Amino acid sequence: MLTTRKAICTLALMGALACGLAPVKIADIKRNPERFENRAVTVHGKATGVTKLPFMTESFYEIDDGSGAIVVVTKNALPPEGKKVFVRGKVKSAFKIGGQSYGLAILEDN
């Protein structure tokens, strides 16, 4: 019984990781951005630098999970500064030079 339960939990975790549902460390995204480029990820951390610019449909903030921070671009309501949040979205680079990604961000799902 315990072995069956363990196998089911392992399969569920593998499925969550494959679908981008299990949180990924921001340091892993920054260390290997090409692996995550255009892929859905979930990150969990504290919202900082919350910014709403006038005349723009998108807002911006950073999420810091303790391993690093990354910019989140969203059309959703902004979280309060310092709130712990889960973010799901696609990893994007603003541009690449010589295979190096610059301007790494997560475009949050609506």
C-alpha positions in Angstrom: 0.0 0.0 0.0 2.8 2.4 1.0 4.7 1.6 -2.2 1.7 2.3 -4.4 1.1 5.6 -2.6 4.7 6.6 -3.0 4.6 5.7 -6.7 1.5 7.8 -7.2 3.0 10.8 -5.4 6.2 10.5 -7.5 4.2 10.4 -10.8 2.1 13.4 -9.7 5.3 15.4 -8.9 6.9 14.4 -12.2 3.7 15.5 -14.0 3.6 18.8 -12.1 7.2 19.5 -13.0 6.7 18.6 -16.7 3.7 21.0 -16.9 5.4 23.9 -15.2 3.1 23.7 -12.1 5.8 23.0 -9.5 7.7 26.1 -8.4 11.1 26.6 -10.1 14.0 28.4 -8.4 14.7 31.7 -10.0 18.5 31.0 -9.8 17.9 28.0 -12.0 16.1 30.2 -14.6 18.9 32.7 -14.5 21.6 30.1 -14.6 20.2 28.4 -17.7 17.7 30.8 -19.4 17.7 29.0 -22.8 16.3 25.9 -21.1 13.3 27.9 -19.8 12.9 30.4 -22.8 9.2 30.4 -24.0 8.3 27.7 -21.4 5.7 28.0 -18.7 7.1 28.1 -15.2 5.7 28.7 -11.7 7.8 30.7 -9.2 7.0 31.5 -5.6 8.4 34.4 -3.6 8.0 38.0 -2.3 6.8 40.8 -4.6 9.0 43.8 -4.6 9.4 46.9 -6.8 5.7 47.0 -7.7 5.3 49.5 -10.5 2.2 50.7 -12.5 3.1 53.1 -15.3 0.4 55.5 -16.6 -1.0 54.8 -20.1 0.3 51.2 -20.1 -1.8 48.0 -20.0 1.1 46.1 -18.4 2.4 46.5 -14.9 5.8 45.3 -13.5 7.2 43.9 -10.3 10.0 41.7 -9.2 9.6 38.4 -7.4 12.4 37.2 -5.1 12.4 33.6 -3.9 15.6 33.9 -1.9 17.7 32.3 -4.7 17.3 35.4 -7.0 14.9 37.9 -8.3 13.2 38.2 -11.7 10.9 40.8 -13.3 7.3 39.9 -13.8 5.2 41.6 -16.5 1.5 41.3 -15.8 -1.9 42.6 -16.9 -3.4 41.3 -13.7 -3.9 43.2 -10.5 -0.6 44.1 -8.8 0.2 42.3 -5.5 1.0 44.5 -2.5 4.7 45.2 -1.9 6.2 42.4 0.2 3.4 39.9 -0.3 4.3 36.2 -0.9 2.9 35.2 -4.3 2.9 32.4 -6.8 3.4 33.4 -10.4 2.8 31.3 -13.5 3.9 32.5 -16.9 6.3 32.2 -19.8 10.0 33.1 -19.5 11.1 35.6 -22.1 14.4 37.4 -22.9 14.3 41.0 -24.2 17.2 40.1 -26.4 20.2 37.8 -26.9 23.8 38.5 -27.8 26.2 35.7 -28.5 23.8 33.2 -26.9 23.6 35.3 -23.7 20.1 36.4 -22.5 19.5 39.9 -21.3 16.4 41.4 -19.8 15.0 38.1 -18.5 11.3 38.3 -17.4 8.3 36.2 -16.8 5.2 37.2 -18.7 2.4 36.3 -16.3 -0.6 34.3 -17.5 -3.9 36.1 -17.3 
